[in-house]
């Protein structure tokens, strides 16, 4: 590039990115509003350097007490809690993924043409997703009592709405030509869905369900804190009596469990979507 053209582009760049006075004023107002909100949040929660320093000092003390990690005398209860959390995550994910398949088809615009039905179902999904898993767990603990059943139901309900929405979006993005080919060959609309759309989206659905299983394994450990079974109950009990070395052992065991599940799920997902094996 010649020197004249370089000088021309250098002169043109500031003009191209120059802001009008109105846009500059809007940006300044937005920055001032953000700064004001940030300062207000610091004041509201009484976040001061002294409180942060005291909190970090207490955290370092806890970390020091965690070393070395120890399973303690009740290590069998820890293993049972880990197995319970994995079972909760597996059962909740399988139930949610199974029921989400027909709901996903009902929420897809290329399958259900009734706008009112599809819109209403989508809003139901949004409402269910707006409630956190811990809230569902507390509700089911009051409904069915303490134990893993409350955790399974909480995972099932919270994942059902999310997976239904993801499945509906995957179905809407499917290639229509295969379904149109089934109809052109004399097939019914149901056969078009079965042989034209489902084979395309089924690997995506299974991959998403595997990811949710890995994510729910972590969530199941938290649900136990509110009485929904799993390893969370073991963590809560040991925190109460300040057995931090056993808490560290449980955390390490949880990390290893989630890593193994993630590795297995990743290999299966790559196999389903046609990627390279690890």
N, C-alpha and C positions, 0 to 999 in steps of 0.2 A: 504494500500500500504506500502510495506516495506521501511526501511530507505535507502537501497541500490538503489532501483528503483527511489526514490525521488531524490537522489543525481545524478543519471544518467540523469533524465529529466532536472534537473537544469543545468547540464553541456551541454545538447544537445540544449536547447532553444536558448542561444546566438548564437550558430553556425547556427541554422535553420533560424534565422532572420538576420543574418549578411549580409551586402550588399557588393557586389563586388566593387572594386575601380571605375569601369566605371559607375555603377548605382549611387554610392555616388556622383561622379562628376556631373552626370546629375541632381540629386536632388539639389545639391548646385547651379548649374547654373539656374535651374528653380526657386529656392527661391530668388536668386539674381535678376533675371529678374522680378519677381513679385514685389519685394521691389522697384526696379527701376521704374517700371510702376506706383506703388502707389505714390511714391514721385513726379514723373512727373505730375500725376493727381492733387495732392495737389498744385503744383506750377502753373499748367495751369489754375486752377479755383481760384487761389489766396485765398486758404483756410488757414486762420490764426486763432490763438486763439482769437485775438481781434475781428475779424469778427464774429466768433461763439458766443462769449460772447454778442456782440451787438445784434445779431439775437435772442438769447435766451431771452435777456432782453425785446426786442420788442414783442416776443411771449407771455411772461408773462403779459405784459401790455394788449395785446389783450384778453387773457384769463380772466383777471380781469374785463375788460369791458363787457365780455359775461355774467357775473353773476350779477343779475339773468336773465335767458332767458325770453324773452317776445315775444308774437306773433305780437305785434304792432297793428296799426289800420287797416292794410290791411291783416288781417289774412285769409280772404276769398281767396285772391290771392294765399296765401301759400298753402291752401288746394287744390285749383285748380291746382297749379303747381305739387303737389305730385300726384294727380290723373292723371295728364297728363303724368308724368314720368312713372307711373305704366302702363298706357295704351300703351305708346310707347314701353315699354319693352315687354309687352304681345303680341302686334301685331307684332313687329319685330321678336320675338322668334317663334311665331306660323308660320309666313311666312317662316322663315329660316328652321325650322324643317320640314315643309311640303315639300318644294322643295329639302331639303337635302336627303330625303328618296330615290327617284329615282337616284339622283346623287351618293349616297352612294353605291347603287347596281351596278351602272356603274363603280365605282372605285374599286370594290372588285374583286380580282383575281379568286375567286372560282365561280363567276357569269359571268364575261366578260373575255373571254380567249384571246381576241385581245390585245396583249401586248402594241402596239403603242397607241391605244385608251386609255387604262387604264393609261399608263404612262403619256400621254399628259394631261389627266384630273386631275391626281394627281398633276402635276406641276402647273396647273391653280389654284388648291386649295392652293398650297404653295404660289403662287404669291399674291392671294387675302388675305391670312392670314398675309402676310408681311406688309400690309398697316393697320395702326392703325385706330380705330374707329373715333378718332378725325379728322383724315385726310379725311376719307369718309364723315364725317359730314360737314366739310368745303366745300368739293366738292359739296355735295348735297344742301347745303345752297346757293351756287352760281347757282346751276342748277334749283332748284324749289323755292328758296326764304326762308325767315325766317319762322320758325314754326315747329310743331311736325312732319310734313311729312318728312322733311330732317332727323330728328332723327330716324324715323322708317326705312327709307331707309338705313341709315348708319348701324343700328343694323342688319338689314336684310342681307346686303351684307357681312359684316364682320363675322357674325355668320354662314352664309351659307357655306362658305369654311371650317370653323372649324368643324361644325356638319357633313358635308359631309365626311370629313376625319375620324372622330370618328365613324360614321355609317359604313363606308367601313371597318374599322378595326374590328368592332363588327361582321359584316357579315362574314369576313374572319375567325373569331374565332368560328363560329357556327359549331355545330356537323354535319358532312356531311352525317351521316347514315340516318337521317330522309329524306333528299332530295333524297338520293339514293333509299330509300324505296318507295317514291312516284313514281320515274321513273320505278322501278322494277314492280310496280303495274299497269303500263301502262299509267302513267301520263306524260304530256309534261314537257319540261324544265321550262316553265313559271309556271305550276302548282307546280313543285318542289320548285321553289322560293317562291310561295305564301303559300304553305302548309308545306313545309319542313324547310325553313329558316326564313321567316318572323315571325312566332309565337315565335321563339327562341329569336330573336333580338328586337322585338317590345317593350318589357318591358324595355330593356336597352336604347333604343332610347327615350322613353318617360321620363325615369329617367334623361337622359342627357339634354333633352329639359327643364325639370323642373329646373335643376340646372342653365341652361343658363338664364332662366327667372329671377331667383333670382339675378344672376350676372348682368344681363342687367338692372335691376332696379337701381343698383348703377351707372352703366355706363350712363344711361339716365339722371341722375342728373348732370353728368359732361358735357354731350353734350349740355345742355342748355346754358352753358357759351359761346359757340361759335355761339349761335343763333339758335340751333336746337330744341327749345322748352323745356318744362319740368321745374322742380324746379330749375335747374341750372341758369336760367335767373333771378329768384327771388334772388338767392344767390348773383349773380354778381351785381345786382342793389343795394343791401343793403351793400355790401362791398365797393362800390364806395362812398356811403354817410356815411360809418363808423357806421352803425347801427348794432354793433356787438351783442347786446342782441337778436335781431331778427335773426341774422345768427346762433346763438347758438340754438335758438328754432327750426329753420329749420333743423339743423344737428340732433338734438334729434329726431325730427319727422321722418327724413329719416332713422335713426338707428332703430326706432321702426317699421317702415314700412318694412324694409328689414328683420328684425328679424321675424316678423309675416309671411312674404312670405316664408322665409327659414324654419320656423317651419311647415307650411302647406306642402311645397314641400318635406320636409324630411319625413313626415308621408306618403305622397303619394308614394315617392320612396321606402320606406320600404315595403309598401303594394304591389308595383309592382314587386319587386325582391324577395318577399316571406320572408322578415325579420319579426322580432317581431314589433308589434305596440308599439308606445311610450305611 
